[in-house]
């Protein structure tokens, strides 16, 4: 199968993909992928894709009576292979998504299903911060320094797994941080590691004309630091820290940014920008992100907890945050152009 000639995935995908991956990237990636005309798109991501994996995927597709109409190679790098298969058929999204998650685990691939109409750049992208844009849960890092790390980490994990009410857990954690100094916060901020792919994704989104927002149950102190120093972010909504005499009071400033408020803020920003929700995407990793992940064109669980991965519309696990660009229908050549890299 090639990008312009629909045929049977079962009989030709493995051969076509195996041949394509043996070629240099410049020879396999067109300037622009095939236009999406099908009702559904299935994106396949892996460090490498073997013929036997594609054969098993083809058998699954045939067994479900889905009809592949186009195949595009979006990435053929050494450590990143991405295929996009356009599908027609009577696909019940919720059941298909769960079946594909199970199949992906069996095959050692990532399989992301989305409506064909969502294979385009969004106009607004909303992100969780902790463990999504950065490689840390800031409140846990503060707690370690304050000597209450184990207590706070356990509360955080319970909240992210959906076992505790977020607001209640947040108040308990903040109480344990009473006395933490503002000077210490200023020392910590520059040391927080950025999530791989975050800067590249946000730079590409800005080049595409997409507005971006941090909607975080973390703190404005750190979200604004990221916005001002590292990430192309337009809006910040997070929790404010209460200080007295240069130290945290342990109290909470309402309203707390929990899952419900994230969903509300996403809708308010979209309305402010005169956008419909089908022009918006959301990305997060925790249970408190699920309300906003269910609202837009795409709701991407990123390196997420099992509960979130099982419930979110889409999921990316084994790649950097910039892998989300493939779900917008972009190939490596287009992405390189957007961020000013050599193709």
Secondary structure, DSSP 8 states (H G I E B T S, - for coil): -BTTB---HHHHHHHHHHHHHTS-HHHH--SS-----SSEEEEEEESS--HHHHHHHHHHHHHTT-EEEEEEEEEEETTEEEEEEEEES---HHHHHHHHHHHHHHHT-EEEEEEGGG-S--SEEEE--BTTTBSS-HHHHHHHHHT-HHHHHHHHHHHHTTSS-HHHHHHHHHHHTTT-BHHHHHHHHTTS-B-TTHHHHHHHHHHTT-EEEEEEEEEHHHHHHHHHHT---SEEEEE-EEEETTEEEEEE-SS---HHHHHHHHHHHHHHTT--GGGEEEEE-SGGGHHHHTTSSEEEEES--HHHHHHSSEEE-SS-GGGGGGGGT--HHHHHHHHT---
